[in-house]
Amino acid sequence: MDARPGVYIGRCIVLVAAFALAGTLLATLGQSWWQLAVAALFGVLFTQAAFLSHDGAHQQVFASGRHNEWFARITGNLIVGLSYGWWTKKHGKHHAHPNTIGKDGDIAPGALVFVPEDAAERTGFMRWLAKRQGWLFFPLLTLFALVLHYSAAETIIRAKKLKHRKAEAAMLIVRVIGFPLLVILLLGPGLGAAFLAVQLVVFGVYMGASFAPNHKGMPVIPKDAEVDFLRRQVLTSRNIRGGRLMDWAMGGLNYQIEHHVFPRMASPNLHKVQPMVKQFCAERGIPYTEAGLVESYGIVIRYLNEVGLGHADPMECPLTAQYRAR
């Protein structure tokens, strides 16, 4: 349960070096279409920075809560373009009530719907979209970065209570306005716009593809159901197999079950407790779900399509069927 500052400092050094390389390429390649590959690299690096901000927000990086808070705030706003205040409020509710209707904002109806009742209320184009939302999931993720940046700006402008609002606003302006202006100044309006489009698409798809496999397609809990902490966290979460390469690619989010059981445990430690968590769940007859990455995407796509067509039972898991609202 100890923080791992040494590991995170090492990750930060590697990430800073990678950003320096990407910035050097951006400044020196000139009017070359190879700049689009650099844009994709920036999209990957922004997502890796988001993983670090996520861990800082969970108090995993330093022993000091204040240090963690500022690490997450600076990394999130200045590098990624996400509001720390928005993220902690939204993500905190998710951890308290994962996949719980009316309590977890991650399954609140939006462009996508995650329970049949919400799909049934759609009309017109949104109804057409809901019926095909599984197949459209990855295309829609190409717009996810814009949604994240908009949510960050909206929070800073409209949130009634937001700690260090001015600091967040200043850092967010540098990231979401300053960075695009720099790109356009270096590459011109045409290539610059193409660069930014690729960067946003890669960032949005990578972010969405890292978070979606962890809970989408897992049991959904009715709002008023009484479910104990362990089952609430384990039954709604899915781990992604893949070893150390997957650990890097998903920033430790592939150990989603362990992360939800021990949200303050540093992500580099999650693989160490996995055998204990699996054994603990097996002894109590609690299903522990693991899947390959491609397999998990297939589950997510099928689930979204079934929900959109009104066919899915959100309480498919036999052990959680007892919690179905009567």
MINU-682281 format. One line per field, with one value per residue (C-alpha): residue number from 1; residue in three letters; x, y, z. Coordinates in Angstrom, 2 decimals, always signed. Example, Ala and Ser with C-alpha at 12.3 -4.5 7.8 and 13.67 -1.06 7.14 Angstrom:
% residues 2
nr	1,2 .
rest	ALA,SER .
px	+12.30,+13.67 .
py	-4.50,-1.06 .
pz	+7.80,+7.14 .
% end
This chain:
% residues 326
nr	1,2,3,4,5,6,7,8,9,10,11,12,13,14,15,16,17,18,19,20,21,22,23,24,25,26,27,28,29,30,31,32,33,34,35,36,37,38,39,40,41,42,43,44,45,46,47,48,49,50,51,52,53,54,55,56,57,58,59,60,61,62,63,64,65,66,67,68,69,70,71,72,73,74,75,76,77,78,79,80,81,82,83,84,85,86,87,88,89,90,91,92,93,94,95,96,97,98,99,100,101,102,103,104,105,106,107,108,109,110,111,112,113,114,115,116,117,118,119,120,121,122,123,124,125,126,127,128,129,130,131,132,133,134,135,136,137,138,139,140,141,142,143,144,145,146,147,148,149,150,151,152,153,154,155,156,157,158,159,160,161,162,163,164,165,166,167,168,169,170,171,172,173,174,175,176,177,178,179,180,181,182,183,184,185,186,187,188,189,190,191,192,193,194,195,196,197,198,199,200,201,202,203,204,205,206,207,208,209,210,211,212,213,214,215,216,217,218,219,220,221,222,223,224,225,226,227,228,229,230,231,232,233,234,235,236,237,238,239,240,241,242,243,244,245,246,247,248,249,250,251,252,253,254,255,256,257,258,259,260,261,262,263,264,265,266,267,268,269,270,271,272,273,274,275,276,277,278,279,280,281,282,283,284,285,286,287,288,289,290,291,292,293,294,295,296,297,298,299,300,301,302,303,304,305,306,307,308,309,310,311,312,313,314,315,316,317,318,319,320,321,322,323,324,325,326 .
rest	MET,ASP,ALA,ARG,PRO,GLY,VAL,TYR,ILE,GLY,ARG,CYS,ILE,VAL,LEU,VAL,ALA,ALA,PHE,ALA,LEU,ALA,GLY,THR,LEU,LEU,ALA,THR,LEU,GLY,GLN,SER,TRP,TRP,GLN,LEU,ALA,VAL,ALA,ALA,LEU,PHE,GLY,VAL,LEU,PHE,THR,GLN,ALA,ALA,PHE,LEU,SER,HIS,ASP,GLY,ALA,HIS,GLN,GLN,VAL,PHE,ALA,SER,GLY,ARG,HIS,ASN,GLU,TRP,PHE,ALA,ARG,ILE,THR,GLY,ASN,LEU,ILE,VAL,GLY,LEU,SER,TYR,GLY,TRP,TRP,THR,LYS,LYS,HIS,GLY,LYS,HIS,HIS,ALA,HIS,PRO,ASN,THR,ILE,GLY,LYS,ASP,GLY,ASP,ILE,ALA,PRO,GLY,ALA,LEU,VAL,PHE,VAL,PRO,GLU,ASP,ALA,ALA,GLU,ARG,THR,GLY,PHE,MET,ARG,TRP,LEU,ALA,LYS,ARG,GLN,GLY,TRP,LEU,PHE,PHE,PRO,LEU,LEU,THR,LEU,PHE,ALA,LEU,VAL,LEU,HIS,TYR,SER,ALA,ALA,GLU,THR,ILE,ILE,ARG,ALA,LYS,LYS,LEU,LYS,HIS,ARG,LYS,ALA,GLU,ALA,ALA,MET,LEU,ILE,VAL,ARG,VAL,ILE,GLY,PHE,PRO,LEU,LEU,VAL,ILE,LEU,LEU,LEU,GLY,PRO,GLY,LEU,GLY,ALA,ALA,PHE,LEU,ALA,VAL,GLN,LEU,VAL,VAL,PHE,GLY,VAL,TYR,MET,GLY,ALA,SER,PHE,ALA,PRO,ASN,HIS,LYS,GLY,MET,PRO,VAL,ILE,PRO,LYS,ASP,ALA,GLU,VAL,ASP,PHE,LEU,ARG,ARG,GLN,VAL,LEU,THR,SER,ARG,ASN,ILE,ARG,GLY,GLY,ARG,LEU,MET,ASP,TRP,ALA,MET,GLY,GLY,LEU,ASN,TYR,GLN,ILE,GLU,HIS,HIS,VAL,PHE,PRO,ARG,MET,ALA,SER,PRO,ASN,LEU,HIS,LYS,VAL,GLN,PRO,MET,VAL,LYS,GLN,PHE,CYS,ALA,GLU,ARG,GLY,ILE,PRO,TYR,THR,GLU,ALA,GLY,LEU,VAL,GLU,SER,TYR,GLY,ILE,VAL,ILE,ARG,TYR,LEU,ASN,GLU,VAL,GLY,LEU,GLY,HIS,ALA,ASP,PRO,MET,GLU,CYS,PRO,LEU,THR,ALA,GLN,TYR,ARG,ALA,ARG .
px	+0.00,+3.04,+3.39,+5.99,+7.52,+10.69,+8.76,+6.63,+9.61,+11.18,+8.01,+7.95,+11.56,+10.82,+7.67,+9.45,+12.16,+9.49,+7.75,+11.11,+11.66,+8.14,+8.59,+11.93,+10.38,+7.48,+9.90,+12.38,+10.46,+8.87,+6.11,+6.23,+3.33,+5.49,+4.22,+1.02,+3.04,+4.36,+0.76,-0.10,+2.90,+1.60,-1.80,-0.14,+1.98,-0.98,-2.79,+0.22,+0.29,-3.41,-2.57,-0.07,-2.60,-5.15,-2.73,-1.85,-5.54,-5.81,-2.99,-0.70,+2.40,+3.62,+3.08,+1.80,-1.80,-1.02,+1.83,-0.40,-3.11,-0.79,+0.94,-2.44,-3.65,-0.56,-0.31,-4.03,-4.57,-1.24,-0.24,-3.42,-6.00,-8.34,-9.65,-8.46,-11.56,-13.88,-12.07,-11.96,-15.67,-16.75,-14.27,-14.94,-18.61,-17.64,-15.45,-18.09,-20.86,-19.41,-22.02,-24.83,-27.77,-28.26,-25.03,-22.20,-21.81,-19.86,-23.11,-25.31,-27.08,-25.28,-24.26,-24.35,-26.79,-25.87,-29.22,-32.25,-34.58,-32.55,-32.47,-36.25,-36.61,-34.60,-36.43,-35.50,-31.82,-30.75,-32.89,-31.22,-27.85,-28.69,-29.58,-26.12,-24.10,-21.90,-20.65,-20.29,-18.43,-14.90,-15.87,-17.48,-14.30,-12.61,-14.59,-13.88,-10.91,-13.08,-15.66,-12.97,-11.54,-15.05,-15.95,-12.77,-13.50,-17.15,-16.16,-13.73,-16.28,-19.47,-18.60,-19.82,-17.03,-13.63,-10.36,-7.60,-9.86,-7.43,-4.50,-6.52,-7.80,-4.31,-2.86,-5.81,-5.54,-1.86,-2.74,-5.95,-5.24,-1.48,-0.54,-2.83,-1.58,+2.02,+1.25,-0.42,+2.41,+4.96,+3.05,+0.62,-3.19,-3.59,-1.02,-1.51,-5.23,-4.46,-1.88,-4.37,-7.08,-4.82,-3.61,-7.18,-8.35,-5.46,-5.82,-9.59,-9.52,-6.59,-8.25,-11.64,-10.19,-8.25,-11.18,-14.13,-13.01,-12.89,-16.63,-18.72,-20.59,-20.33,-23.42,-25.30,-26.67,-30.11,-29.98,-31.54,-29.92,-27.98,-24.68,-21.67,-18.43,-16.48,-19.18,-20.00,-16.38,-15.53,-18.74,-18.78,-15.08,-13.08,-9.34,-7.49,-4.84,-1.59,+1.37,+3.81,+3.17,-0.51,+0.49,+2.25,-0.38,-3.24,-1.32,-2.21,-5.94,-5.82,-5.89,-9.24,-10.57,-7.57,-7.67,-11.29,-10.67,-7.53,-7.97,-4.99,-2.58,+0.12,-0.56,+2.91,+1.87,-1.48,-0.05,+1.45,-1.92,-3.85,-3.28,-4.51,-7.62,-8.42,-8.07,-10.14,-12.95,-12.79,-13.12,-16.32,-17.80,-17.50,-16.92,-13.57,-13.64,-10.63,-10.51,-8.08,-8.10,-9.72,-12.15,-13.16,-13.83,-16.08,-18.00,-18.38,-19.62,-22.13,-23.38,-23.89,-25.75,-27.99,-28.76,-29.57,-31.98,-33.55,-32.50,-29.92,-30.68,-28.42,-28.33,-27.10,-24.74,-26.49,-24.96,-26.24,-29.69,-30.83,-30.30,-32.66,-35.23,-38.67 .
py	+0.00,+2.32,+5.06,+4.43,+7.86,+6.35,+4.38,+7.38,+9.71,+7.23,+7.19,+10.99,+11.17,+8.79,+10.72,+14.09,+12.68,+11.37,+14.76,+16.43,+14.10,+14.74,+18.49,+18.40,+16.50,+18.96,+21.90,+20.41,+18.25,+21.32,+21.01,+17.23,+14.83,+12.82,+15.39,+13.33,+10.49,+13.02,+14.03,+10.38,+10.23,+13.28,+11.56,+8.53,+10.68,+12.77,+9.55,+8.23,+11.54,+11.07,+7.72,+9.49,+12.18,+9.46,+7.77,+11.06,+11.82,+8.43,+9.39,+6.70,+8.68,+10.46,+9.94,+13.53,+14.11,+17.71,+16.61,+14.06,+16.66,+19.16,+16.48,+15.37,+18.97,+20.08,+16.90,+16.85,+20.51,+21.60,+18.47,+16.50,+19.27,+17.80,+19.59,+17.94,+19.26,+17.76,+14.44,+13.91,+14.65,+12.42,+9.63,+9.63,+8.88,+6.13,+4.40,+4.69,+3.27,+1.56,+0.64,+1.76,+3.36,+6.99,+7.14,+6.34,+9.11,+6.75,+4.97,+8.07,+8.43,+10.62,+9.86,+6.22,+4.46,+1.64,+0.32,-0.70,+1.72,+4.68,+3.28,+2.93,+6.68,+7.62,+8.92,+9.97,+10.03,+9.20,+6.05,+5.11,+5.72,+3.65,+0.61,+0.72,+2.18,-0.88,-0.73,+3.05,+2.91,+3.28,+5.89,+7.93,+7.72,+9.88,+12.77,+11.81,+14.18,+17.16,+16.07,+15.81,+19.27,+20.78,+19.19,+20.60,+24.13,+23.93,+22.84,+25.73,+28.26,+26.95,+24.83,+26.56,+25.14,+24.46,+24.60,+26.60,+27.64,+30.31,+27.90,+25.28,+27.88,+29.22,+25.76,+24.63,+27.72,+26.97,+23.40,+23.68,+27.08,+27.52,+24.11,+24.33,+27.88,+26.67,+23.84,+26.18,+28.72,+25.99,+24.08,+26.58,+26.35,+23.36,+20.91,+22.30,+21.49,+17.98,+17.54,+18.59,+16.35,+13.29,+14.13,+14.51,+11.30,+9.21,+10.72,+10.19,+6.63,+5.62,+7.09,+5.57,+2.22,+2.10,+2.86,+1.18,-2.48,-2.19,-1.93,-1.80,-5.07,-5.98,-6.22,-2.98,-2.44,-0.87,+2.47,+1.32,-2.13,-3.04,-4.60,-4.99,-3.23,-6.25,-7.55,-4.03,-3.51,-7.00,-7.93,-4.70,-4.76,-6.69,-7.26,-7.34,-10.02,-9.25,-9.03,-6.15,-4.77,-4.40,-2.81,-0.06,+0.28,+0.68,+2.46,-0.23,+0.02,-3.56,-4.58,-2.90,-5.27,-4.74,-1.00,-0.81,-2.90,-0.88,+2.50,+4.07,+1.25,+2.34,+0.82,-0.85,-2.91,-4.15,-7.25,-8.31,-8.51,-10.02,-13.66,-12.84,-11.07,-13.92,-16.49,-14.40,-14.11,-17.83,-18.81,-16.75,-17.75,-14.25,-14.29,-12.75,-11.67,-11.54,-11.22,-10.51,-6.99,-7.88,-10.20,-7.39,-5.04,-7.70,-7.92,-4.14,-3.89,-6.73,-5.32,-1.83,-3.20,-5.35,-2.45,-0.22,-2.84,-3.26,-6.90,-6.77,-7.67,-5.39,-8.00,-10.96,-12.16,-14.89,-13.75,-10.21,-11.20,-11.14,-7.37,-6.76,-4.07,-5.61 .
pz	+0.00,+0.11,-2.50,-5.22,-5.97,-7.45,-10.05,-10.97,-11.18,-13.59,-15.69,-15.69,-16.88,-19.75,-20.63,-20.57,-22.84,-25.23,-25.27,-25.95,-28.91,-30.22,-29.81,-31.61,-34.52,-34.65,-34.81,-37.31,-39.80,-41.38,-43.99,-44.17,-44.00,-41.58,-39.10,-38.92,-37.38,-34.86,-34.16,-33.42,-31.08,-29.21,-28.88,-27.27,-24.95,-23.78,-22.87,-20.96,-19.08,-18.29,-16.67,-14.41,-13.51,-12.72,-10.31,-8.67,-8.13,-6.40,-4.00,-5.42,-6.35,-3.19,+0.52,+0.78,-0.23,-1.20,-3.45,-5.13,-5.65,-7.33,-9.37,-10.72,-11.21,-13.15,-15.22,-15.94,-16.82,-18.27,-20.18,-20.88,-21.02,-18.39,-15.33,-12.12,-10.34,-12.95,-12.95,-9.18,-8.75,-11.62,-10.95,-7.22,-7.82,-10.23,-7.65,-4.95,-7.15,-10.26,-12.90,-10.59,-12.37,-11.39,-9.36,-11.77,-14.33,-16.58,-17.48,-17.58,-20.94,-23.46,-27.01,-25.87,-23.58,-21.22,-19.97,-22.09,-20.31,-21.53,-25.06,-25.07,-24.44,-27.54,-30.60,-34.12,-35.00,-31.43,-31.58,-34.85,-33.24,-30.16,-32.27,-33.88,-31.02,-30.60,-34.17,-33.91,-30.59,-31.96,-34.60,-31.83,-29.77,-32.42,-30.90,-27.29,-26.87,-27.80,-25.22,-22.52,-23.30,-23.39,-20.04,-18.52,-19.75,-18.70,-15.18,-14.74,-15.98,-14.38,-11.33,-8.18,-6.01,-7.56,-5.67,-7.35,-10.21,-11.50,-11.54,-13.41,-15.87,-16.61,-17.19,-19.30,-21.54,-22.18,-23.16,-25.20,-26.80,-26.63,-28.02,-31.09,-31.79,-31.63,-34.06,-36.55,-36.30,-37.04,-39.72,-41.20,-41.16,-43.53,-42.20,-38.71,-38.80,-40.06,-37.28,-34.60,-36.05,-35.92,-32.42,-31.14,-32.80,-31.44,-27.97,-27.88,-29.20,-26.96,-23.87,-24.58,-25.59,-22.29,-19.99,-21.75,-21.40,-17.63,-16.90,-20.08,-20.57,-16.89,-14.62,-14.00,-10.49,-9.87,-8.08,-4.81,-4.60,-1.47,-2.56,-0.27,-1.14,-2.37,-4.72,-5.93,-6.98,-8.28,-10.11,-12.11,-13.11,-15.69,-15.85,-19.17,-19.69,-21.46,-19.09,-18.71,-22.21,-21.33,-18.01,-19.97,-22.68,-20.19,-17.46,-14.91,-15.63,-16.87,-13.19,-12.77,-10.11,-7.85,-8.55,-7.42,-4.32,-3.43,-5.20,-3.41,-4.23,-6.67,-10.08,-10.22,-7.17,-8.49,-10.19,-6.85,-5.10,-8.01,-6.93,-3.41,-4.69,-7.10,-4.32,-1.89,-4.46,-5.34,-1.68,-1.46,-4.81,-6.28,-10.07,-11.01,-14.66,-16.97,-20.76,-23.57,-24.98,-28.31,-26.53,-24.19,-27.11,-28.62,-25.33,-25.19,-28.80,-28.39,-25.11,-26.51,-29.54,-27.35,-25.04,-28.00,-29.31,-25.88,-25.55,-22.76,-19.17,-17.10,-14.33,-16.38,-13.64,-11.59,-8.31,-8.76,-10.01,-6.38,-6.42,-9.36,-8.60,-8.04 .
% end
